[in-house]
Amino acid sequence: MNQVAVVIGGGQTLGEYLCRGLAAAGYRVVVVDIHGVNAVRVAEDIRREFGEDRARGFGADATREPDVQTLAQRVDEAFGRVDVLVYSAGIAKAAFISDFTLDDFERSLRINLVGYFLCAREFSRLMIRDAIPGRIIQINSKSGKVGSKHNAGYSAAKFGGVGLTQSLALDLAQYGITVHSLMPGNLLQSPMFRSLLPQYAAKLGIPPEKVEQYYIDKVPLRRGCEYQDVLDVLLFYASAKAAYCTGQSINVTGGQVMF
């Protein structure tokens, strides 16, 4: 396979897992992270396992337009094409609305939504130029379909991501480029979720050690979402088998969200 997948936020946690999974599936992978050293590390690991031509790492801030424009140019120079863009950058800050600062709200919008817009715009230009029926996939959240208590900034940005995905899908359909949002449930073992345990415990009025089970009890399939669950769905929608699907927000929630 000669196809190239760009993963924004690929230097850690879920993004890193997706990079490795895409490489195992045969893609050449561009690992992008705001922490460039993390992106380089992941790319080096992929090259050691899959071959010297299989990955490159780049540092870039997806919320800064000049960074994204430069990134697209460097990826184009290094690989000559882009087939898949995965936007996996994200941030969450939990607080009751009266305590939610404007800075935290705006930061959530910039990382979860504005960065997605900038990356989709720049990399879709390359797909259109090269007549590549590409795939743009945002890693969203179930909080993009149902409001999330004490997570106003995160949920607002993720709802916006669904609307942006549908609009991009309409814009890009004539070029054969499809656009989707994946909506994972609670990634209970992720560093983001673990870091929020004290805040979730406070909002729920339960001890931190009981928070994980509280969220498991909400899931009909009786477990949290795992990285592999997200990768499995991602690989399908990145493939030619999903060529007739676009503009969808796809639940990966174990039945917790069903619309």
C-alpha positions as a printed Julia matrix, in Angstrom:
259×3 Matrix{Float64}:
   0.0    0.0    0.0
   1.23   3.47  -0.9
  -1.52   5.36   0.92
  -0.58   8.04   3.46
  -2.48   8.68   6.69
  -1.93  11.88   8.68
  -2.83  11.65  12.37
  -3.16  14.94  14.25
  -2.57  14.37  17.96
  -0.73  11.16  17.15
   2.08  11.5   19.66
   0.31  10.02  22.67
  -2.61   8.01  24.06
  -5.39   7.18  21.56
  -3.7    9.04  18.7
  -0.52   7.03  19.15
  -2.52   3.8   19.16
  -4.25   4.81  15.92
  -0.9    5.6   14.3
   0.43   2.15  15.13
  -2.78   0.51  13.96
  -2.75   2.37  10.65
   0.88   1.37  10.12
   0.02  -2.28  10.83
  -2.77  -2.0    8.25
  -0.23  -0.92   5.62
  -0.46   2.87   5.62
   2.51   5.19   5.61
   1.86   7.32   8.68
   2.49  10.99   9.37
   2.53  11.46  13.14
   1.7   15.02  14.19
   1.67  16.33  17.73
   2.0   19.68  19.47
   4.87  18.03  21.33
   7.18  17.33  18.42
   9.42  15.03  20.43
   6.46  12.7   21.0
   5.62  12.65  17.3
   9.22  11.82  16.4
   9.34   9.05  19.01
   6.19   7.36  17.72
   7.37   7.65  14.12
  10.74   6.13  15.02
   9.01   3.22  16.74
   6.87   2.62  13.65
   9.9    2.71  11.35
  11.73   0.18  13.5
   8.79  -2.19  13.35
   7.5   -1.67   9.82
  10.32  -0.13   7.76
  12.23   3.08   7.25
   9.78   4.58   4.75
   6.68   4.0    6.85
   6.49   7.03   9.14
   7.59  10.6    9.8
   7.01  12.72  12.87
   6.21  16.45  12.85
   5.6   18.98  15.59
   2.73  21.42  14.96
   0.05  23.33  16.85
  -3.19  22.47  15.04
  -4.89  25.6   16.39
  -2.43  27.93  14.63
  -3.15  28.55  10.96
   0.51  29.12   9.94
   1.54  25.88  11.68
  -1.09  23.86   9.82
  -0.25  25.46   6.48
   3.44  24.72   6.98
   2.63  21.19   8.11
   0.61  20.46   4.97
   3.46  21.76   2.82
   6.05  19.62   4.64
   3.89  16.51   4.42
   3.35  17.15   0.71
   7.09  17.5    0.15
   7.89  14.36   2.15
   5.16  12.03   0.87
   3.64  13.62  -2.23
   0.1   12.67  -1.31
  -2.44  12.39   1.51
  -5.19   9.77   1.53
  -6.47   9.86   5.1
  -6.61  12.64   7.68
  -7.42  11.67  11.27
  -8.02  14.54  13.69
  -7.43  13.07  17.15
  -6.32  16.17  19.08
  -8.53  16.99  22.02
  -8.79  18.4   25.51
 -11.39  18.34  28.29
 -11.8   20.51  31.37
 -14.59  19.72  33.83
 -16.22  22.45  35.91
 -19.68  23.59  36.95
 -20.91  26.28  34.58
 -20.65  29.05  37.18
 -16.98  28.18  37.63
 -16.16  27.66  33.95
 -13.67  30.27  32.78
 -13.82  31.87  29.36
 -10.19  30.9   28.76
 -10.99  27.21  29.35
 -14.09  27.4   27.15
 -12.23  29.08  24.28
  -9.28  26.7   24.6
 -11.63  23.75  24.26
 -13.17  25.26  21.13
  -9.79  25.92  19.58
  -8.31  22.48  20.17
 -11.42  20.37  19.65
 -13.02  22.32  16.8
 -10.91  25.08  15.23
  -7.94  22.75  14.79
 -10.18  20.21  13.07
 -11.38  22.91  10.65
  -7.87  24.1    9.82
  -6.48  20.61   9.24
  -9.47  19.51   7.17
  -9.19  22.62   5.02
  -5.47  22.32   4.32
  -5.31  18.58   3.72
  -8.48  18.44   1.65
  -6.79  20.91  -0.69
  -4.07  18.35  -1.35
  -6.63  15.58  -1.89
  -8.56  17.75  -4.38
  -5.38  18.77  -6.2
  -4.34  15.15  -6.68
  -7.86  13.84  -7.42
  -7.59  11.47  -4.44
 -10.91  10.2   -3.02
  -9.63  10.78   0.47
 -10.99  10.21   3.94
 -11.27  12.79   6.71
 -12.13  11.33  10.11
 -12.55  13.32  13.3
 -12.25  11.56  16.65
 -15.23  13.13  18.37
 -17.06  11.81  21.47
 -20.48  10.73  22.67
 -20.46  14.22  24.23
 -20.95  15.5   20.68
 -24.42  13.94  20.68
 -25.58  14.3   24.29
 -24.76  17.11  26.68
 -22.17  16.39  29.34
 -22.61  17.67  32.88
 -19.79  20.0   33.97
 -18.23  19.69  30.49
 -19.76  22.69  28.72
 -16.68  23.59  26.69
 -15.92  20.05  25.58
 -19.49  19.16  24.68
 -20.08  22.43  22.82
 -16.95  21.89  20.74
 -17.82  18.28  20.0
 -21.38  19.16  18.94
 -19.78  21.72  16.64
 -17.56  18.99  15.22
 -20.61  17.02  14.08
 -21.96  20.04  12.22
 -18.57  20.72  10.69
 -18.29  17.1    9.59
 -21.64  17.23   7.83
 -20.77  20.53   6.13
 -17.38  19.24   5.0
 -19.03  16.1    3.66
 -21.37  18.2    1.53
 -18.54  20.42   0.28
 -16.23  17.54  -0.6
 -18.64  14.91  -1.94
 -18.12  16.05  -5.53
 -14.45  15.1   -5.19
 -15.16  11.66  -3.75
 -13.76  12.71  -0.36
 -15.75  11.36   2.56
 -15.91  12.86   6.04
 -16.98  11.27   9.32
 -16.91  11.78  13.07
 -16.29   8.8   15.32
 -18.09   9.1   18.66
 -16.29   6.98  21.28
 -17.81   6.29  24.65
 -15.83   6.69  27.84
 -12.22   5.66  27.29
 -11.87   4.68  30.92
  -8.17   3.82  30.77
  -7.11   6.92  28.84
  -4.93   9.53  30.58
  -7.57  12.18  29.85
 -10.3   10.24  31.65
  -8.02   9.25  34.53
  -6.96  12.87  35.04
 -10.6   13.89  35.41
 -11.46  11.29  38.06
 -11.3   13.77  41.0
 -13.52  16.24  39.14
 -16.01  13.53  38.12
 -16.05  12.2   41.69
 -16.86  15.67  43.0
 -19.67  16.25  40.51
 -21.17  12.8   41.19
 -20.67  12.92  44.95
 -18.91   9.54  45.05
 -15.35   8.42  45.91
 -12.86   8.53  42.98
 -12.38   4.74  43.1
 -16.08   4.26  42.25
 -16.19   6.58  39.24
 -15.09   3.95  36.69
 -17.81   1.5   37.74
 -20.38   4.29  37.67
 -19.66   4.84  33.98
 -19.5    1.12  33.18
 -22.98   0.71  34.67
 -24.31   3.16  32.05
 -23.16   0.97  29.12
 -25.46  -1.83  27.86
 -22.44  -3.91  26.79
 -21.03  -3.49  30.31
 -17.55  -2.17  29.65
 -15.77   1.03  28.73
 -14.64   1.94  25.23
 -11.17   0.69  24.34
  -8.65   2.08  21.87
  -9.01  -1.03  19.69
 -12.75  -0.39  19.37
 -12.03   3.02  17.88
  -9.29   1.69  15.58
 -11.53  -1.08  14.21
 -14.23   1.4   13.18
 -11.66   3.88  11.88
 -10.08   1.31   9.56
 -13.44   0.5    8.02
 -14.39   4.11   7.32
 -10.91   4.82   5.97
 -11.24   1.96   3.51
 -12.82   1.69   0.08
 -15.53  -0.48   1.63
 -17.07   2.68   3.12
 -16.95   4.68  -0.11
 -20.74   5.17  -0.13
 -20.86   6.57   3.42
 -20.23  10.19   4.28
 -21.24  12.86   6.78
 -21.91  10.35   9.54
 -21.35  10.58  13.28
 -20.67   6.97  14.2
 -21.25   5.73  17.73
 -18.59   3.57  19.37
 -20.32   3.54  22.73
 -21.34  -0.03  23.56
 -24.97   1.0   23.13
 -24.84   3.93  25.56
 -25.8    6.28  22.72
 -27.97   4.85  19.92
 -28.81   7.75  17.59
